[in-house]
Amino acid sequence: SAAGWLGTARGGGVVGASVKRFVTFAEAFGFGVLALTVAGALAVGWRFKEFNYDEMLRAHSVWLTSRGLHPYRDFFECHPPYFPLLTWAVRWADEPRVYLSVLRAVGLAGNLLFLAGLLTLGLATARVRRWAVLGLAAVAVAPGVLDSLIEFRMDGWGYALAVWGLVLFRRRADGAYRAFEFGLVSAVATLVLCPKLTL
């Protein structure tokens, strides 16, 4: 009978296996579209977002540092002391817009590492992992967040260090070294890259 046939399908028959394969394919296709959407949004933002005042200020501070000046002493600055870490970009880029784009790429790399850390934590703790992926993607393509992801700023590297430190902390066995490692990574992230983490 039809009822018996459907019951067999639910119990693992041919139709049940086909439905399971379809659901698996649909999920894979959906996540592929989602990944392309995020990548496309980042690409569009990268192409059309103009450099703002804060990016110019940070880039100029890196340039001044590459000329041997010291922030806080030789010129005004209110950001963490990460400028010496980026002076290579001044020597590497031969044109102002290329220089700014290189710095923006550095910031974006840190932000993507931060998102990857959040995804790793989400996959490790979420009951339904697909919701962790969907939630993170929804946040990443929000206009305000997308704007910050593309902007040249080093906060993302601080967040990335803190989140990946937490990932390692969760995976380490209990012990003093575990706490010491997380404390050290968090301190570097806070003092050098992102004082906002203290909040």
C-alpha atoms as a printed R data frame, in Angstrom:
    type eleno elety resid chain resno      x      y      z
1   ATOM     1    CA   SER     A     1  0.000  0.000  0.000
2   ATOM     2    CA   ALA     A     2  0.974  3.660 -0.334
3   ATOM     3    CA   ALA     A     3  1.132  4.049  3.439
4   ATOM     4    CA   GLY     A     4  3.432  1.078  3.748
5   ATOM     5    CA   TRP     A     5  5.639  2.325  0.888
6   ATOM     6    CA   LEU     A     6  6.023  5.767  2.488
7   ATOM     7    CA   GLY     A     7  6.777  4.137  5.814
8   ATOM     8    CA   THR     A     8  9.552  2.150  4.177
9   ATOM     9    CA   ALA     A     9 10.932  5.344  2.631
10  ATOM    10    CA   ARG     A    10 11.051  7.040  6.006
11  ATOM    11    CA   GLY     A    11 12.793  4.039  7.452
12  ATOM    12    CA   GLY     A    12 15.711  4.309  5.033
13  ATOM    13    CA   GLY     A    13 14.344  3.046  1.689
14  ATOM    14    CA   VAL     A    14 15.100  4.304 -1.811
15  ATOM    15    CA   VAL     A    15 12.931  7.421 -1.587
16  ATOM    16    CA   GLY     A    16 14.275  8.275  1.850
17  ATOM    17    CA   ALA     A    17 17.854  8.043  0.592
18  ATOM    18    CA   SER     A    18 17.002 10.232 -2.403
19  ATOM    19    CA   VAL     A    19 15.420 12.852 -0.184
20  ATOM    20    CA   LYS     A    20 18.488 12.831  2.065
21  ATOM    21    CA   ARG     A    21 20.793 13.301 -0.938
22  ATOM    22    CA   PHE     A    22 18.641 16.152 -2.203
23  ATOM    23    CA   VAL     A    23 18.701 17.888  1.184
24  ATOM    24    CA   THR     A    24 22.486 17.475  1.353
25  ATOM    25    CA   PHE     A    25 22.864 18.909 -2.157
26  ATOM    26    CA   ALA     A    26 20.488 21.791 -1.380
27  ATOM    27    CA   GLU     A    27 22.457 22.685  1.760
28  ATOM    28    CA   ALA     A    28 25.780 22.538 -0.108
29  ATOM    29    CA   PHE     A    29 24.339 24.670 -2.918
30  ATOM    30    CA   GLY     A    30 22.897 27.162 -0.436
31  ATOM    31    CA   PHE     A    31 26.187 27.515  1.415
32  ATOM    32    CA   GLY     A    32 27.982 27.947 -1.916
33  ATOM    33    CA   VAL     A    33 25.620 30.771 -2.863
34  ATOM    34    CA   LEU     A    34 26.099 32.255  0.595
35  ATOM    35    CA   ALA     A    35 29.894 32.173  0.247
36  ATOM    36    CA   LEU     A    36 29.676 33.824 -3.180
37  ATOM    37    CA   THR     A    37 27.346 36.478 -1.767
38  ATOM    38    CA   VAL     A    38 29.799 37.359  1.015
39  ATOM    39    CA   ALA     A    39 32.749 37.347 -1.387
40  ATOM    40    CA   GLY     A    40 30.806 39.464 -3.884
41  ATOM    41    CA   ALA     A    41 29.806 41.976 -1.223
42  ATOM    42    CA   LEU     A    42 33.435 42.292 -0.122
43  ATOM    43    CA   ALA     A    43 34.603 42.689 -3.720
44  ATOM    44    CA   VAL     A    44 32.031 45.398 -4.467
45  ATOM    45    CA   GLY     A    45 32.876 47.224 -1.258
46  ATOM    46    CA   TRP     A    46 36.597 46.988 -2.010
47  ATOM    47    CA   ARG     A    47 36.091 48.376 -5.498
48  ATOM    48    CA   PHE     A    48 33.785 51.282 -4.702
49  ATOM    49    CA   LYS     A    49 34.466 52.303 -1.088
50  ATOM    50    CA   GLU     A    50 36.502 55.485 -0.982
51  ATOM    51    CA   PHE     A    51 39.287 55.970  1.555
52  ATOM    52    CA   ASN     A    52 38.017 57.929  4.538
53  ATOM    53    CA   TYR     A    53 39.692 60.397  6.878
54  ATOM    54    CA   ASP     A    54 40.612 57.814  9.521
55  ATOM    55    CA   GLU     A    55 42.326 55.599  6.954
56  ATOM    56    CA   MET     A    56 44.309 58.567  5.674
57  ATOM    57    CA   LEU     A    57 45.327 59.481  9.214
58  ATOM    58    CA   ARG     A    58 46.528 55.973 10.046
59  ATOM    59    CA   ALA     A    59 48.324 55.628  6.725
60  ATOM    60    CA   HIS     A    60 50.064 58.969  7.244
61  ATOM    61    CA   SER     A    61 51.179 57.879 10.721
62  ATOM    62    CA   VAL     A    62 52.720 54.746  9.226
63  ATOM    63    CA   TRP     A    63 54.470 56.906  6.624
64  ATOM    64    CA   LEU     A    64 55.821 59.283  9.283
65  ATOM    65    CA   THR     A    65 57.079 56.308 11.303
66  ATOM    66    CA   SER     A    66 58.872 54.959  8.222
67  ATOM    67    CA   ARG     A    67 60.707 58.317  8.055
68  ATOM    68    CA   GLY     A    68 62.100 57.814 11.545
69  ATOM    69    CA   LEU     A    69 59.598 59.871 13.532
70  ATOM    70    CA   HIS     A    70 58.106 58.476 16.721
71  ATOM    71    CA   PRO     A    71 54.360 58.533 17.381
72  ATOM    72    CA   TYR     A    72 53.160 60.325 20.522
73  ATOM    73    CA   ARG     A    73 56.478 62.193 20.704
74  ATOM    74    CA   ASP     A    74 57.167 63.622 17.246
75  ATOM    75    CA   PHE     A    75 53.592 63.728 15.969
76  ATOM    76    CA   PHE     A    76 50.128 63.443 17.415
77  ATOM    77    CA   GLU     A    77 48.568 60.004 17.401
78  ATOM    78    CA   CYS     A    78 45.786 58.312 19.388
79  ATOM    79    CA   HIS     A    79 45.983 54.769 18.035
80  ATOM    80    CA   PRO     A    80 47.982 51.813 19.446
81  ATOM    81    CA   PRO     A    81 51.716 51.598 18.578
82  ATOM    82    CA   TYR     A    82 51.444 49.220 15.621
83  ATOM    83    CA   PHE     A    83 52.890 51.643 13.055
84  ATOM    84    CA   PRO     A    84 56.435 50.160 12.904
85  ATOM    85    CA   LEU     A    85 54.858 46.818 11.930
86  ATOM    86    CA   LEU     A    86 53.562 48.345  8.695
87  ATOM    87    CA   THR     A    87 56.457 50.483  7.461
88  ATOM    88    CA   TRP     A    88 57.292 47.774  4.899
89  ATOM    89    CA   ALA     A    89 54.182 48.862  2.978
90  ATOM    90    CA   VAL     A    90 55.712 52.300  2.384
91  ATOM    91    CA   ARG     A    91 58.802 50.769  0.798
92  ATOM    92    CA   TRP     A    92 56.793 48.189 -1.132
93  ATOM    93    CA   ALA     A    93 54.199 50.521 -2.702
94  ATOM    94    CA   ASP     A    94 55.338 53.168 -5.182
95  ATOM    95    CA   GLU     A    95 52.078 55.111 -5.524
96  ATOM    96    CA   PRO     A    96 49.766 56.556 -2.830
97  ATOM    97    CA   ARG     A    97 46.641 54.673 -3.868
98  ATOM    98    CA   VAL     A    98 48.561 51.397 -4.089
99  ATOM    99    CA   TYR     A    99 50.000 52.094 -0.632
100 ATOM   100    CA   LEU     A   100 46.527 52.707  0.807
101 ATOM   101    CA   SER     A   101 45.195 49.570 -0.894
102 ATOM   102    CA   VAL     A   102 48.007 47.479  0.601
103 ATOM   103    CA   LEU     A   103 47.183 48.784  4.074
104 ATOM   104    CA   ARG     A   104 43.502 48.114  3.471
105 ATOM   105    CA   ALA     A   105 44.371 44.536  2.445
106 ATOM   106    CA   VAL     A   106 46.303 44.095  5.711
107 ATOM   107    CA   GLY     A   107 43.276 45.239  7.678
108 ATOM   108    CA   LEU     A   108 40.919 43.000  5.698
109 ATOM   109    CA   ALA     A   109 43.148 39.976  6.311
110 ATOM   110    CA   GLY     A   110 42.916 40.543 10.061
111 ATOM   111    CA   ASN     A   111 39.144 40.936  9.874
112 ATOM   112    CA   LEU     A   112 38.782 37.712  7.884
113 ATOM   113    CA   LEU     A   113 40.929 35.866 10.433
114 ATOM   114    CA   PHE     A   114 38.647 37.254 13.135
115 ATOM   115    CA   LEU     A   115 35.548 35.990 11.296
116 ATOM   116    CA   ALA     A   116 37.211 32.604 10.792
117 ATOM   117    CA   GLY     A   117 37.875 32.433 14.530
118 ATOM   118    CA   LEU     A   118 34.264 33.287 15.303
119 ATOM   119    CA   LEU     A   119 33.136 30.589 12.872
120 ATOM   120    CA   THR     A   120 35.441 28.052 14.518
121 ATOM   121    CA   LEU     A   121 33.992 28.874 17.934
122 ATOM   122    CA   GLY     A   122 30.477 28.752 16.526
123 ATOM   123    CA   LEU     A   123 30.991 25.358 14.912
124 ATOM   124    CA   ALA     A   124 32.427 24.035 18.161
125 ATOM   125    CA   THR     A   125 29.591 25.257 20.378
126 ATOM   126    CA   ALA     A   126 26.436 25.517 18.239
127 ATOM   127    CA   ARG     A   127 23.874 22.726 18.411
128 ATOM   128    CA   VAL     A   128 23.011 23.207 14.740
129 ATOM   129    CA   ARG     A   129 26.193 24.193 12.916
130 ATOM   130    CA   ARG     A   130 24.453 25.568  9.843
131 ATOM   131    CA   TRP     A   131 22.964 28.319 11.996
132 ATOM   132    CA   ALA     A   132 26.449 29.362 13.099
133 ATOM   133    CA   VAL     A   133 27.469 29.765  9.454
134 ATOM   134    CA   LEU     A   134 24.268 31.545  8.448
135 ATOM   135    CA   GLY     A   135 24.415 33.897 11.418
136 ATOM   136    CA   LEU     A   136 28.021 34.864 10.780
137 ATOM   137    CA   ALA     A   137 27.370 35.441  7.073
138 ATOM   138    CA   ALA     A   138 24.344 37.613  7.849
139 ATOM   139    CA   VAL     A   139 26.478 39.762 10.145
140 ATOM   140    CA   ALA     A   140 29.351 39.977  7.645
141 ATOM   141    CA   VAL     A   141 27.203 41.357  4.817
142 ATOM   142    CA   ALA     A   142 25.387 43.927  6.968
143 ATOM   143    CA   PRO     A   143 26.257 47.338  5.466
144 ATOM   144    CA   GLY     A   144 27.814 48.810  8.614
145 ATOM   145    CA   VAL     A   145 29.879 45.685  9.332
146 ATOM   146    CA   LEU     A   146 30.916 45.306  5.702
147 ATOM   147    CA   ASP     A   147 32.145 48.893  5.710
148 ATOM   148    CA   SER     A   148 34.322 48.213  8.773
149 ATOM   149    CA   LEU     A   149 35.650 44.948  7.329
150 ATOM   150    CA   ILE     A   150 37.049 46.746  4.286
151 ATOM   151    CA   GLU     A   151 38.369 49.849  6.038
152 ATOM   152    CA   PHE     A   152 42.060 49.983  6.940
153 ATOM   153    CA   ARG     A   153 42.137 49.487 10.675
154 ATOM   154    CA   MET     A   154 44.093 47.083 12.860
155 ATOM   155    CA   ASP     A   155 41.291 46.279 15.317
156 ATOM   156    CA   GLY     A   156 40.547 43.083 13.402
157 ATOM   157    CA   TRP     A   157 44.005 41.707 14.121
158 ATOM   158    CA   GLY     A   158 43.482 42.314 17.826
159 ATOM   159    CA   TYR     A   159 40.084 40.622 17.712
160 ATOM   160    CA   ALA     A   160 41.575 37.747 15.704
161 ATOM   161    CA   LEU     A   161 44.339 37.170 18.253
162 ATOM   162    CA   ALA     A   162 41.845 37.223 21.108
163 ATOM   163    CA   VAL     A   163 39.375 34.858 19.412
164 ATOM   164    CA   TRP     A   164 41.996 32.365 18.249
165 ATOM   165    CA   GLY     A   165 43.534 32.533 21.722
166 ATOM   166    CA   LEU     A   166 40.126 31.538 23.052
167 ATOM   167    CA   VAL     A   167 39.928 28.702 20.511
168 ATOM   168    CA   LEU     A   168 43.272 27.355 21.737
169 ATOM   169    CA   PHE     A   169 42.226 27.913 25.349
170 ATOM   170    CA   ARG     A   170 39.166 25.713 24.832
171 ATOM   171    CA   ARG     A   171 41.249 22.968 23.243
172 ATOM   172    CA   ARG     A   172 44.088 22.914 25.769
173 ATOM   173    CA   ALA     A   173 44.003 20.671 28.798
174 ATOM   174    CA   ASP     A   174 43.436 22.391 32.138
175 ATOM   175    CA   GLY     A   175 46.600 23.849 33.591
176 ATOM   176    CA   ALA     A   176 48.558 26.988 34.363
177 ATOM   177    CA   TYR     A   177 50.074 27.136 30.870
178 ATOM   178    CA   ARG     A   178 46.616 27.270 29.328
179 ATOM   179    CA   ALA     A   179 45.691 30.385 31.311
180 ATOM   180    CA   PHE     A   180 49.131 31.956 30.799
181 ATOM   181    CA   GLU     A   181 48.955 31.512 27.021
182 ATOM   182    CA   PHE     A   182 45.496 33.038 26.762
183 ATOM   183    CA   GLY     A   183 46.501 35.928 29.028
184 ATOM   184    CA   LEU     A   184 49.634 36.640 26.987
185 ATOM   185    CA   VAL     A   185 47.843 36.562 23.637
186 ATOM   186    CA   SER     A   186 45.031 38.764 24.951
187 ATOM   187    CA   ALA     A   187 47.527 41.245 26.406
188 ATOM   188    CA   VAL     A   188 49.387 41.585 23.096
189 ATOM   189    CA   ALA     A   189 46.103 41.960 21.218
190 ATOM   190    CA   THR     A   190 44.962 44.667 23.625
191 ATOM   191    CA   LEU     A   191 48.136 46.684 24.119
192 ATOM   192    CA   VAL     A   192 49.518 46.617 20.573
193 ATOM   193    CA   LEU     A   193 46.480 46.375 18.342
194 ATOM   194    CA   CYS     A   194 43.123 47.068 19.946
195 ATOM   195    CA   PRO     A   195 42.643 48.811 23.318
196 ATOM   196    CA   LYS     A   196 38.864 48.427 22.829
197 ATOM   197    CA   LEU     A   197 39.265 44.822 23.997
198 ATOM   198    CA   THR     A   198 39.752 46.129 27.539
199 ATOM   199    CA   LEU     A   199 36.118 47.217 27.493
